[in-house]
Amino acid sequence: VGGGGGINEEEVDALVAERVDEIVAEKDAEIEDWIAKHNKECVERRRWFNVVQEMKGNIRVFCRCRPLIGIELDKGEQIVCKFDVEGEIVVGTAPRAADNKMYEFDQVFGPDCGQEDIFEDTRQLVQSAMDGYNVCIFAYGQTGSGKTFTMEGDLETNPGINLRALQELFRLRDERDGHYTVILSQVEVYCEMVRDLLAPASRAGQSMELKSVGDGACVLSAAAAAAAAAAA
């Protein structure tokens, strides 16, 4: 470098800069290629994930047996359910097995199972929802069987499926690239009437109608009720 017809500093800098640009371009191309492969694998993984979910059954029924509450313990009552085989619940205390009732479900949770245990078997449904599949989770049972606790729980210390599902949904949203819009609605079905629990004060208490919009989809609308109220 320097005199005598050798390469000067400016030429060296130019060659280095040119080579750096070439290396950066090559690495950028490699990164773009790996990103494309990664996105393709993600799409394929999601497809197979939901194929597995469908193989498990589009409709799955879980059974949860709650522990005895205080008033039941005071009366000396005992749990009459047994959980010896996974997916089965035996009801009855007769010495002969044939005299008891056995029921089968996709999964059975005994009194010792906590909220996290219940949610683990529904967690994958949240991912299916993020992948574009319609998902519904609901609790069914007689009064006092634990539906509200299972779905809501204690929001501060021991949340139920509702809050845990929302937490998982937002975790997946933050984990993935892309734009997601989250819309929340809350309705009550009581005495065959449907009401919007998040409606503004002007529409509070109004009944809603279930309308078909084609392709098997349905929407809830309060327009008819509002129109009827205006006509009255």
C-alpha positions in Angstrom: 0.0 0.0 0.0 1.3 3.4 -0.9 3.8 4.6 -3.5 5.6 2.7 -6.2 2.5 1.9 -8.2 1.0 -0.3 -5.4 -2.7 -0.3 -4.4 -3.6 2.8 -2.3 -5.9 3.0 0.7 -8.9 4.3 -1.3 -8.7 1.3 -3.6 -8.5 -1.1 -0.7 -11.4 0.5 1.1 -13.4 0.3 -2.1 -12.6 -3.4 -2.6 -13.4 -4.2 1.0 -16.7 -2.3 0.8 -17.6 -4.1 -2.4 -16.9 -7.5 -0.9 -18.8 -6.6 2.3 -21.8 -5.7 0.2 -21.6 -9.0 -1.7 -21.4 -10.9 1.6 -24.3 -9.0 3.1 -26.4 -9.7 -0.1 -25.5 -13.4 0.0 -26.5 -13.6 3.7 -29.7 -11.7 3.1 -30.6 -14.1 0.4 -29.9 -17.0 2.7 -32.0 -15.5 5.4 -34.9 -14.9 3.1 -34.6 -18.5 1.9 -34.7 -19.8 5.5 -37.6 -17.6 6.3 -39.6 -18.9 3.4 -38.8 -22.5 4.4 -39.7 -21.7 8.0 -43.1 -20.2 7.0 -43.8 -23.2 4.7 -43.0 -25.6 7.6 -45.2 -23.6 10.0 -48.1 -23.9 7.5 -47.5 -27.6 7.2 -47.2 -28.1 10.9 -50.5 -26.3 11.5 -52.2 -28.4 8.9 -51.0 -31.7 10.5 -51.7 -30.4 14.0 -55.4 -29.9 13.1 -55.5 -33.2 11.2 -54.5 -34.8 14.5 -57.2 -32.8 16.3 -59.8 -34.0 13.9 -58.6 -37.6 14.4 -59.2 -37.2 18.1 -62.7 -36.2 17.3 -64.4 -32.9 16.3 -66.6 -33.3 19.3 -65.0 -34.3 22.6 -66.7 -34.7 25.9 -64.8 -34.4 29.2 -66.2 -35.2 32.6 -65.1 -33.5 35.8 -66.1 -34.7 39.3 -65.8 -32.0 41.9 -64.8 -32.6 45.5 -67.4 -32.6 48.3 -68.2 -29.1 49.6 -68.6 -28.1 53.2 -72.3 -28.8 53.7 -71.9 -32.3 52.1 -68.9 -33.1 54.4 -70.9 -31.9 57.4 -73.6 -34.4 56.5 -71.1 -37.2 56.3 -71.6 -37.8 52.6 -69.0 -39.6 50.5 -67.9 -39.5 46.9 -69.5 -42.5 45.1 -67.4 -42.1 41.9 -64.3 -44.2 41.0 -61.6 -43.4 38.4 -59.6 -46.6 38.1 -59.4 -46.6 34.3 -58.5 -43.6 32.2 -61.5 -42.2 30.4 -64.0 -44.1 32.6 -66.0 -43.1 35.6 -67.8 -45.7 37.8 -70.7 -44.4 39.8 -71.9 -46.5 42.8 -70.5 -48.3 45.9 -72.1 -51.7 45.4 -69.8 -54.7 46.1 -70.7 -56.2 42.7 -69.2 -54.3 39.8 -72.3 -55.1 37.7 -74.5 -53.3 40.1 -72.6 -50.0 39.5 -72.9 -47.7 36.5 -69.9 -47.1 34.2 -69.6 -44.2 31.8 -67.0 -43.5 29.2 -65.7 -40.1 28.1 -62.8 -38.8 26.0 -61.2 -37.7 29.3 -62.3 -38.0 33.0 -61.0 -35.7 35.7 -61.3 -36.7 39.4 -61.7 -34.4 42.4 -57.9 -34.0 42.8 -57.5 -32.4 39.3 -56.8 -28.7 39.3 -57.7 -25.9 36.9 -54.4 -26.3 35.1 -55.1 -30.0 34.5 -58.4 -29.2 33.0 -57.0 -26.5 30.7 -54.2 -28.7 29.4 -56.7 -30.8 27.5 -58.3 -27.8 25.9 -55.1 -25.7 25.3 -54.7 -27.2 21.8 -58.1 -26.0 20.8 -56.9 -22.4 21.2 -54.1 -23.1 18.7 -56.7 -24.5 16.3 -58.7 -21.3 16.7 -55.6 -19.3 15.8 -55.1 -21.5 12.8 -58.5 -20.5 11.5 -60.8 -23.2 12.8 -64.1 -22.6 14.6 -63.8 -23.7 18.3 -66.4 -23.9 21.0 -65.8 -24.9 24.7 -68.7 -25.0 27.0 -69.6 -26.5 30.4 -72.8 -28.5 31.0 -74.2 -29.9 34.2 -76.7 -29.5 36.9 -76.8 -26.6 39.4 -73.9 -26.8 41.8 -71.8 -29.2 39.8 -69.0 -26.7 39.2 -69.6 -25.2 35.8 -68.9 -21.6 36.8 -65.7 -22.6 38.8 -64.4 -24.6 35.8 -65.0 -21.9 33.3 -64.2 -18.8 35.5 -62.5 -20.0 38.7 -60.8 -17.4 40.8 -59.5 -14.7 38.4 -56.8 -13.6 40.8 -55.3 -16.9 42.1 -56.8 -19.8 40.2 -58.4 -18.8 36.9 -60.6 -21.2 34.9 -60.7 -22.1 31.2 -62.0 -18.7 30.1 -59.0 -16.6 31.3 -56.4 -19.3 30.6 -57.7 -19.6 27.0 -57.4 -15.8 26.5 -53.9 -15.8 27.9 -52.9 -18.6 25.6 -54.5 -16.9 22.6 -52.5 -13.7 23.2 -49.3 -15.7 23.8 -49.7 -17.3 20.4 -50.5 -13.9 18.9 -47.3 -12.4 20.2 -45.3 -15.5 19.2 -46.4 -15.5 15.6 -45.7 -12.9 12.9 -48.8 -11.3 11.4 -51.7 -9.1 12.2 -54.6 -10.4 14.4 -57.8 -8.7 15.4 -59.4 -9.9 18.6 -63.1 -9.2 19.1 -64.9 -10.2 22.4 -68.6 -10.7 22.9 -70.5 -12.0 25.9 -74.1 -13.1 25.8 -76.5 -14.8 28.2 -79.0 -17.4 27.3 -81.7 -17.6 30.0 -85.3 -18.8 29.6 -84.8 -19.1 25.9 -83.9 -15.4 25.6 -80.5 -14.3 24.4 -79.1 -11.0 25.8 -75.9 -9.1 25.1 -74.1 -8.6 28.4 -71.7 -6.0 26.9 -74.4 -3.9 25.3 -74.5 -0.1 25.9 -77.0 1.2 28.4 -79.3 2.2 25.6 -79.7 -1.5 24.6 -79.3 -3.2 28.0 -81.8 -6.0 28.5 -82.9 -6.2 24.9 -83.4 -9.7 23.5 -81.3 -10.8 20.5 -82.2 -13.0 17.6 -80.2 -15.8 16.0 -80.0 -15.4 12.2 -78.5 -17.7 9.6 -76.2 -15.9 7.2 -75.5 -18.9 4.9 -72.9 -21.6 4.7 -74.1 -22.9 8.1 -73.0 -19.7 9.9 -75.2 -17.9 12.3 -75.0 -14.4 13.9 -76.7 -12.8 16.8 -78.6 -9.6 16.0 -80.4 -7.1 18.2 -81.8 -5.1 15.2 -85.2 -6.8 15.2 -85.7 -6.2 18.9 -84.6 -2.6 18.6 -87.0 -2.0 15.7 -89.8 -3.5 17.6 -89.1 -1.3 20.6 -89.0 1.8 18.3 -92.4 0.8 16.7 -94.0 0.4 20.1 
